[in-house]
Amino acid sequence: MKQSAHGRHWASIDEISFVAGMRLLFGIFRVFGRWPFRLALYPVLVWYVLTQAAPRRASAAYLRRVRAYAAVRPGWRGVLLHFGAFAENILDKMLLWGGLFNAEQVQYAGQEQMHRQIAAGRGGLLICSHLGNLEMCRVLSRRYPEVKLTVLVHTKHAQAFNRMLARLDPASQLDLLQVTEMTPATAMILADKIAQGGFVVIAGDRIPVAPQPRVARVEFLGQEAAFPVGPYVLASILQCPIYLLFSMHLDGAPQVRFELLRESVRLPRQGRDAALRELVADYAARLEHYCVRAPLQWFNFYDFWQLPHLENTDVSR
């Protein structure tokens, strides 16, 4: 899988280099609070943005696109604010797993349909994104034992950060399932979890770690981008409903939003590619909606629109 420096697959990008610094900043927060944390944070961010060219370019490119739909700062100031939001997100993850996050302030929307699904003893697929803070949903689900989440992850690129969360709370790793490739054995495990009323969480905005990943190209923030089709193929195999899961800060409060995408997915033999593309387009439209509402909270720091090794790869493969 040969790639340029500008078009690397997200999984080939090293984990963020200021994880060790975040431990120190977390200590500053615990002693002095959030504003001293922010004062100490920005010198770290300036150094990081100056020395990490690829994430800096990716952030600037994303901000240029989202500026057509939302008010964001241009240039270096916008990039710093974007990385600042990312650092605050990391802090919130540490606070969540450290038991220091006020869960009572979280606002929910769309949870009623999830409760009905749980009451009926049925599970489903939850498609999330790298918008906001998924850890919020994982931690808060522990308050409700009937909600069983299994989060599919590729964590090899972020091992130091995951070790840091595990030190705060060993339970932070319990509902993660490491998946590099979807095999029949993996599908059987997931089918069993959903049959038992559990929910499988999978990201819809990261290309699979595979030599020739299957994708659909749809419009996102004014330009065609490649999204994985795997979540929708999985839903068709498991014959379960698909929900969308978005977690972010809006209007000064953390919010978790659930939306039903499909009650079930049936992919026809004729027109299968078009059906997959329609599902992906519907997901991308909802992701775009929330990116516009919270433009600094989408944390994909690689060139999302230009992946050279995907030039000839589509759902037709």
N, C-alpha and C positions, 0 to 999 in steps of 0.2 A: 504494500500500500504506500506508494511513493507520493509525498505531498510537499507543497511549498511551505515556507515558514509562515506565509500569510493564511494558508488554508488548511492548517493542521486539524485533524480530528480532535474533538474536545478531550477524549480520553488520553491523548498523547501529551496533553499539557500538564506540566508539573503542578502539584498542589500549591496553593498560594504560599509565598515565601514568608509572609509575616504571621504564620500560625504561632511561632514562638513568641513574637511580639504581642499577640493577642492575649497570651497568658498574663503577661505583665500588665497590659491594659485592663484586663479583667480584675486584677488585684487593685488597680487604681480605682476602678468603679466601686468595688466592694468597700473600700475605705472612704472615698471622697464623693462618690456619686457620678451621675452621667455627664454633667458639664465638665468637670476636671478630666473625665475620660475623653471627651471630645477634644479638649485642649491638647492632651497628650497624643491623640490619634493623628491629627493632621500633619505634623512633621513626618510621622511614619508613612502616611499616604503620599505626601509629596515625594519622599524618597522612592516609594514603590512605583509611582507613576513615571518618575524620571528614568528608572532603571528597567522597567518591564514594558518594552515597546509593543509587543503583540497584544497584550490585554488593553493597553492604552489606545491602540488603534481601533481595536474591536469596540471598545466603549464609545469612542468618538464617532465611529461609523453608525452604531446603533442610535446614538443621540441625534445624529443628523437626520436619520429616518423618522424617529418619533417626534421630532420638532415640527413636522408637517401636521401633526395631530394634537400636540400638547405643548404647553409652555415649559421649556427646559432651557437651562443656561447653555450657551454655545461654548465651544473651545475647551481650554484647560479647566476653567472653572466648573463646567458641566461634568467633565471627567472626574475631577476631584470629588464633586458632590455624589456622583454615581458610586465611586469606590467608598466614599464615606457611608453611604446607605448600606453598602455590602458589609462594611465593618460593623455597623450598628446591628445588622442582621445576625452576624456571627455572635456578637455580644448577647443578643436576645436568645440565641440557641444555647449559649453557655448558661444564661440565667434560667432558662427553662429546665435544663437538666440538672442545674444546681439547686433547684427548688426555690429560686429567688424571684420568679416571674409571677406577677399578680394575674392569675387566671380569670379572676372575676371580671376583668375589664374587656375580655374577648366578646365580640359581638358575632352572632351566627345568622346565617340566612340560608334557607333551603333545607334545614336539617329535618324538617317534618317528614319529607319523603324518605329520608334515610331511616328514620325511626320506624316508619311503616314497613320498610324492607326488612329491618332487623326483627320486628315483631312477627313477621311472617316466616321467620327462620330462613330467609334467603340472603345470600351474599351478592357480591357484584364486583365490578371493576371500577376503580377510581383513577382517572387520568389526571395527574397533577402537572405542574410546570416548575420552572426555576424562577417563578415570580413569587417574591415574598418568602415566607418562612414555613416550610413543610413540617419542621420539627414541632411547631405549635400544635398541629393536628395529632402527631404521634404522642406527644406528652399528654395532651388533654384527653385523648382517647383512654388513657389509663384511669381517668376518673369514672369511666363508664365501662365496667368489665364486659358488658355484652357486645361492645364494639371491638372486634378483633381485626387488626390491620396487619398485613404483610407487605412491606415496602421492598420492591425490587430495586436494587442499586448496583452500580459498578463503582466500588469505593476504593479501588487500587490507586486512583489518582489523588486520594485525599486521606491516606492512612494516618498521617500525623494528627489531622483534625479529629478523625474518628477516635483515635486513642485518647485525645484530650477530653472528648465528650464522655468516653467510657470511664475516665478517672472521676468525672463529676458524678456520674450515675452509671454503674455497670449495666443497668436495664436499658440504656440507650441503644444497645446493639441487639437486643433480643428479638425485635420484629423486623430485622433486616434480612433479606435473602439475596446473597451475592449472585448475580446473573451476568455472565458475559455473552452467552448464546442461549436462545430458547430451544431446549431439547424436548423430545417427547416425555422424558422423565420429569423435567421441570413442569411441563404442562399438566401432568398427572398430579403432581404435588399441589399446584394452584387450583386445579379442579376440585380436589378434596377439600381444600380450605374454603372455597366458595360454597361447596355443597353443605359445609358445616355452618354456614351463615357468616363467614368471614369476608373481608374486603381486601382485594389485592390492589396495591397502589403502584402505579407505573408512570414515569414521566413521558409526556407527549411531545417534548421539545428538545430531545437529545437523540441523535442518530445512533443506532445500535453499534456495538463494538463487534464488527464483522468485516471480512474482506470486501463483500459486495452487499451492503445493507439495502433492504427493500424500503423505498421511500415513495412519497407522492409529493409533487411540486405544486404548491398553491401560493396564492398571493398573501403576503404578510407585511404590513407596514409599507405598502406601496411597491413591493418588489417580490418576485417569485422566490420562494425558499423551500428547502427540502425538509419534510417532516417524516418521522417513521410511521409505517403502517402496521407495525407489529401489535400495538395495543388493540387494534380493531380486528385483526385476524384472530388474536387470542380470545376476544369477546365472542367472536362467531364460533370458535371451537368450544368454548365453555358455556355458550348459550346463556349468558347472564346480562343484566342491564349494565349500561355504561353511565357513570356519573363523572362530572368534571369537578375538580377540587381546586379552589383558589384561596390562598391565605396571604394577606398583606395588611399594611397599615393604611387606612383610609379615614379621612376626616378626624385625624388625631387619635384613632383607636385601632387596635388589632382586630381584624375581621377574618372569619372563615366562611366561605361561601361554597355551597354545593349546588350543582345544576345537573338535571337529567339530560344526557345527550341522546340516548336511545334506550327503549325498554328491552330491546334485543337486537342482535345483528345477524342478518342472513345474507351471505354473499352469493349472488347468482353466478353460475358458470359463465353465462354470457353477460358481459358488462361488469365483471368483477372489479376491474381496475377503476372504472368510473365510480362504482359504489364506494370503493376505498377512498378515492380522491374526494368524494363528497363528504365523507366522515371527517377526513383530515381538514378539509376546508372549514367545516363547522367548528372544529376545535380551534383552528388558527384564528377564526373570527372572534371567538370568545377570549382567546389569549390576547389578541390585539385590543379588544375592548378594555381589558384590565390593565394592559401596558399603557394605554392612553390615560387611564385614570390614575395610575401609579407608575409614571415613566421611569423613575430611578430605582425601581424595585425588581426589575428583570435582570437576573444575574447570570447571563451567558457570555462570559468574557472571551469569546473567540469569534471568528468571522462567520456568523450564522448563515449569511447569504452566499458565500463563495467557498465551496468545498470541492476542490478540483477532482478528487477521486470519485465524486458522485455525478460527474458530468453526463455519463451515459447510463446511469442507474435509475430505474424508476420501477413502479409497481408492475410493469409489464415483464420484468425479469422473473 
